[in-house]
Amino acid sequence: MAIYDATQTNNSSRSVKKYSDLNLNFTKNPATGDVARLTDIEAVKRSVRNLIMTNQFERPFHPELGSSVRALLFEPITPLNAVLLEDRVREVIINFEPRASVGSVQVFDEIDNNRYKVIINFTVISTSEDVTITEFLQRLR
């Protein structure tokens, strides 16, 4: 769901400052032939998703970046682990994404599907628009 959210076009007319990032799907810009860009809300959504999915010590030259959420995914699914997951997601967004102001983070454990459903509500600073990302976190082998 978050991948689909991050690729939608929802540029804001209220934006004071333009944010832009590279599209990590490496789609080609038809006009220039270069890698396509994500702007404004899409760029912030993609950045939040990447921060959550990155482990600490995974990025060269920035070992502090990341949330280490994957370590919790290999623990039994319990309400306590859901609270820890919620804290880690909130902490990584507050510490490493200055373009977003976190509103709420909700984590629901789906024991039958062996995964967590994470709903993140935040406000993009430049546009003052509320954004919701829904992400399903599960362990992969």
URMOTA-V84630 format. One record per residue. PSI is psi in whole degrees, -180 to 180 (* if undefined). OMEGA is omega as a letter, one per 20 degrees, with the letter a starting at -180 (999 if undefined). D_CENTER is the distance of its C-alpha to the mean C-alpha in Angstrom with 2 decimals. Layout:
[[PSI | OMEGA | D_CENTER] [PSI | OMEGA | D_CENTER]]
This chain:
[[-42 | a | 11.13] [-34 | r | 7.57] [-42 | r | 9.35] [-40 | r | 12.07] [-42 | a | 10.28] [-19 | a | 9.01] [-5 | r | 12.59] [151 | r | 14.45] [112 | r | 16.57] [55 | r | 16.36] [144 | a | 17.73] [141 | r | 19.15] [-13 | a | 22.80] [4 | a | 22.37] [130 | r | 20.34] [-40 | a | 22.26] [135 | a | 20.27] [127 | r | 18.63] [143 | r | 15.43] [144 | r | 15.26] [165 | r | 13.61] [145 | r | 14.88] [115 | a | 13.95] [-2 | r | 13.29] [-9 | r | 15.18] [41 | r | 18.05] [152 | a | 19.61] [134 | r | 22.75] [121 | a | 23.50] [-27 | a | 26.78] [-44 | a | 28.42] [-20 | a | 27.94] [0 | r | 27.27] [177 | r | 24.54] [135 | a | 20.85] [155 | r | 19.19] [153 | r | 16.94] [140 | a | 13.99] [158 | r | 14.91] [-118 | a | 14.08] [-39 | r | 11.55] [-39 | a | 10.41] [-42 | a | 9.94] [-40 | r | 7.86] [-46 | a | 5.53] [-39 | r | 5.63] [-43 | r | 5.56] [-45 | r | 2.72] [-43 | r | 1.89] [-38 | r | 5.26] [-40 | a | 5.86] [-39 | a | 5.48] [-5 | a | 7.49] [133 | r | 9.79] [155 | r | 12.97] [149 | a | 15.08] [14 | a | 17.89] [-30 | a | 16.17] [128 | r | 15.99] [140 | r | 19.52] [-4 | r | 20.76] [69 | a | 17.73] [-19 | a | 18.12] [-18 | a | 16.67] [133 | r | 13.12] [170 | a | 10.85] [-15 | a | 10.76] [40 | r | 13.31] [-32 | a | 11.99] [-29 | r | 14.02] [-35 | r | 17.16] [-22 | a | 16.89] [-18 | r | 16.56] [5 | r | 20.08] [161 | r | 21.57] [145 | a | 23.26] [109 | a | 21.29] [163 | r | 22.60] [-33 | r | 21.84] [-43 | r | 21.91] [-31 | r | 19.18] [-39 | r | 17.05] [-42 | r | 17.72] [-40 | r | 16.93] [-44 | r | 13.54] [-43 | r | 12.89] [-41 | a | 14.25] [-40 | r | 12.23] [-46 | r | 8.81] [-43 | a | 10.58] [-42 | a | 12.27] [-35 | r | 9.68] [-43 | r | 8.18] [-42 | a | 11.89] [-34 | a | 13.13] [0 | r | 11.18] [89 | a | 9.65] [-14 | a | 12.97] [-8 | a | 12.16] [141 | r | 10.50] [115 | a | 12.71] [128 | r | 11.48] [-63 | r | 13.75] [152 | r | 13.29] [123 | r | 11.47] [134 | r | 13.52] [125 | r | 13.89] [129 | r | 16.61] [130 | r | 18.37] [87 | a | 19.73] [-39 | a | 22.57] [-34 | a | 24.23] [-2 | r | 21.34] [50 | a | 20.48] [170 | r | 16.77] [143 | r | 14.56] [121 | a | 13.04] [124 | r | 10.19] [119 | a | 10.20] [124 | r | 8.33] [127 | r | 10.58] [167 | r | 10.50] [130 | r | 12.86] [125 | a | 12.65] [-46 | a | 15.49] [-27 | a | 17.52] [-15 | a | 17.76] [27 | r | 17.77] [140 | r | 16.13] [137 | a | 14.28] [140 | r | 11.13] [130 | r | 10.13] [132 | r | 7.39] [124 | a | 9.11] [139 | r | 8.17] [122 | a | 11.22] [123 | r | 11.49] [156 | a | 14.89] [145 | r | 16.89] [147 | r | 18.23] [* | 999 | 21.45]]
